[in-house]
Amino acid sequence: MSTLKGLSGTLSSDGKFSGPLDYLSVQGATDIPNFALRVSSHPMALHTDFNAIVDGTNGDVILNNVIAHFLHTTLITKGKVVDENREVKGRTIVMDAISQAARIEDLLLLAVKAEPPAMTGSAELKAHILIPEKNEDLIERLKIDAQFDVSNAEFTSDSVQGKINGLSRRGQGQPKATDLGTAHSELTGAFKVGSGQVTFSRLQFQVPGASINLSGSYNMDGGQMDFRGRLRLQAKLSQTVTGAKSFFLRALNPFLKGKDGVGTELPIKITGTKGNPSFGLDFHDKTNRE
């Protein structure tokens, strides 16, 4: 697989074919025991079962159906691998992929270097993938337009999950509660990938008592991130703490209440890198004050 810059692994395949040379019907399977993307370098076993049409006169391939399995995730794809410009080295890959049986930890392990993955949970994914034919690194050529839904998620870091649990308690107006258990997260959104950059829109994160709506970008190589959005709490700001702090924050309740007149709404930002993120309020961003 290293002939495609940005990929690694050893491919083996078997199957059968029939039909005329310019319209070969091919069914078979492939196995890559050590498949990995450059941006993550986490080798994993990848198995596919495929049904395709091959034009033996020019090498173009129509992928009628490809079922890919890795770890605990299954992807169903279709598309084509064609030579759209004979003056440019390589082939253009176009695929549409869906999954209703994915795990977010598998997808993260495939795409990022961090180990263990930041979170676990079930995931659904719908993506359009385009890799134009060029002699550049695949990650630089890769273009993705996707939507995703992650449910029942937990963070693998005890520290991070502890903060999420605390956010949920404060959002429900019970900052000192000890019987609410682990706060499971729901994450939905859409993103686009281009030139090694991931741009997120309509990114929504929810736990009991709180929700965060964000948009922003993430660099696949360097891990730099820049997200802006809104934090909404079910509780009033003064209810998120106890004692004297609660008393003094009552004065701010009317200014930070949600659009529906209840709870709390705050403009926030997440910057820095994946290894050292920075969280803060974002009162200077005019787009977050509208």
N, C-alpha and C positions, 0 to 999 in steps of 0.2 A: 504493500500500500504506500510505501514511501515515494513511489514515482509521482504521487499526488502530494505536492508540498503542503505540509500541515497535518498529514495523516501518517500513521504508522501501523504495522501489523502484517501478518502473514496470511494470505488468502488461499483457501482451497475450495473447490467447487465440483459438484457432480450433477448430472441430469440427463435429459434426453431432448432431441430435437427432431422436427419433421417438417416437410414442405419444401417449396422451391427456394433457391438461393437468395432471392431478393425478398422473401417473406417467410423466414424460418420461425416456426413456433417452438419456443424453448421453455421447458419446465425443469426446475431443479432446486438445489439448495447450496448455500455457501456457509463456510465457517471461518471465522477469524478469531483464534484463541487469545490474541493480544492486541485487539483494536484500541486505538487511542487518538485523541486530538492533541495537537501541539500545545494548546492553551491549558490543558489539564494534565497530560502525561500520566493518566491513570489507566493502564491496560486492562481490558475486560473482554470476556468472551462474547462475540456477536454472531448470532446465527440468523440466517434469512432463508425463507422459502419464497420462490419467485415464479412468475409466469410472465413471459415477455415475447415480443416479436422482434427479430433481428434481421436487418437488411444486410445480407452477406456481401453485397457489392460495395457498400460504403461504411459499414460498421455502425450505422445508426441503430439505436435500441429504443423500443417503446415498452415501458414497464407497465403492464396491465395490472399487476398486483404483486406487491412485495410485503411480506409479513416479517418484521424484524423483532428478534428477542434478545435482550441483554439484561442481566441481573434479574430484577422482578418486573421489568417493563416490556410491554409489547406495543409496537408501532405498526400501523397499516399505511402503506404508501403506494402511490402510482405516479407515473411521470414519463420522462424521456431523457436519453443521453444522446445528443446529436451534434453533428459538426455544422454549426450555423455559419461559420466564416472560415473557409479553407485557407485563408491567408494568416490565420491566427492559430498558434499551437494549442492543442487540447480540444476538449469537447464541452459543450454547454450542458449542464445538468439542471433539469427542472423537475421538482417533485412537490406533491401535495401529501401531507402526512397528518394522520389523526390518531389519537389514542384516548380510550376511555379506561385503560388499564395500565396506567403508568404510576411510578413512584417518584416524587420530587427529589429524593435523595439520589436516585439513579441518574436523573437528568443533570443534577448539579455535579455529581462525580464525573460525568462525561464532559462537562463544559468548563469547570473551574478547578484550580489546583488545590484548594482547601480540602483537608481530610481530617476528621470526618466531614461530610457535607453539613452545611449550616442548619438544615432542618430535615425532618422526615414527614411524610404524609402522602395521601393519595392525590393523584393529579390527572386532569384531563387536558388535552392539548390539540390544537388545530393550527397547522402551519403551512405556508407556501414558501418553498425553498428554491432559490436560484443561485447557481454557481456558474458565472460566465466563463467562457473558454479564454484563458490567458496563461502565461507562464509564471504567474505570481503565486504567493502562498495562498492556500485554499481559504484560510481564515480571513485574509484581506479581500478575497473575491466573494466570500459568502454573503448572501442577502437573504434575510428571513423576515416574513411578515406573519405574526402569530398571535393567537389568543390562548389564554390558559386559565385554569381554575384549580387551586390547591385547597384541599379540605382536611380538617382534623389534623392540622400540622402542629408539630412540637419542635422547638429548637434544641439542637444537640448540646449546646453549651449551657451548663447549669446556670452560669452567670446571666446569659442572655435570657433564658427562659424565666429566671427569677425576676428580671426586669419586666418581662411581659406579664407575668403573674401579678406583679405590683401595679402595672398600668391598668390591668383589668379590675383589680380591687379598688383602685382610686376612681376609675371610671364609673364604677357602680356605687361610689360614695361610701365604701367600706374599707378604708386604707389599713385598718388594723385587723381585718378578718383573717382567721387562720383555717377556716373550714370550707373554703371555696374550691380547693383542689387546683390541679393544673389547668391553666387557661389554654384551650386549643384554639389555634388561629385559622382563619379563612383568608385566602389570598386570591384575588382575581385581577386580570388586566390584559393589556395588549402591548406588544413590543415589536420593534423592528431592529434588525441587525444589518450593518453595513460598514465596511472598512474597519472591522474590528471593534466597532462601537455599538452598544445596545441602547436604544432609546425607548423608554417606557412611557405609555400614556394610559389614562384610566386605570392606574394601579391603585387597588383598594385592599387594605389590610384591616381585618376585623378580629376582635376578641370580645368576650362578654363585657359590656360596659363602655367600649371604646372602638373607634374606627379612624383610620388614617387614609386620606386620599392624596396620592402623589403623582407627579410626573417628573421625568429627569433622565439622566444618562449614566451608563456604566462602561468603562473601558475594559475589554476582555483581556488585554495583555497586562496593563499596569494596575488594574483594579481601582482606578480613580472613579469616584462617584459624585454626582451632584443632583440631589432631589429636592423639590420644593412642593409644599402642599398644606393640607389642613388636618389638624387633630381635633376630633369631636368626642366629647365625653358626655355620658348620660347625666352625670352629677354636675352640680354647680362647682365652680372652682374652690369655694370655701369648704366643700364637702370632701375634697380629695386629700385633706390633711386634718389633723386634730389639734386641740389645744389652742395656744395663742395664735399660731399661724392661721388657723381657721377663722378666728375673730378678725384679724387684719385683712384677710383676703375677701371678706364679705363685701368690702367697698368696691372690689373689682368685678363682682358678679354681673352687674348690669352691663358692663362694657365688653365682657367676653362671652356673653350668652350666645347660644346657637341661633341660626336664622329663624327657627321656629319658636324662639323665645324661651327655650328650656335648655338645660345642660350648659356645656362650655365648648367654645370653638377657638382654637389657637392656630396661627400660622407657624409652620415649622420648616426646618431644612435639615437635610442629611448630606454631609460633605466628607471629604477625606478619602480614605482608601478602604477596601474590604477588610484589611487587617487592622486598620486604625480609624474606624468611622467616628465622625463628630456629629452630635445631635444638638440642635438648638432652636430657639424661637427665631422667627423671620419677619419681624415687624417692618423691616426696611423694604421688603419686596412688595411693590405696589399691586402686582397681580394677585397677591394673597390677601389684599385688604378689600377687594371688590365684593 
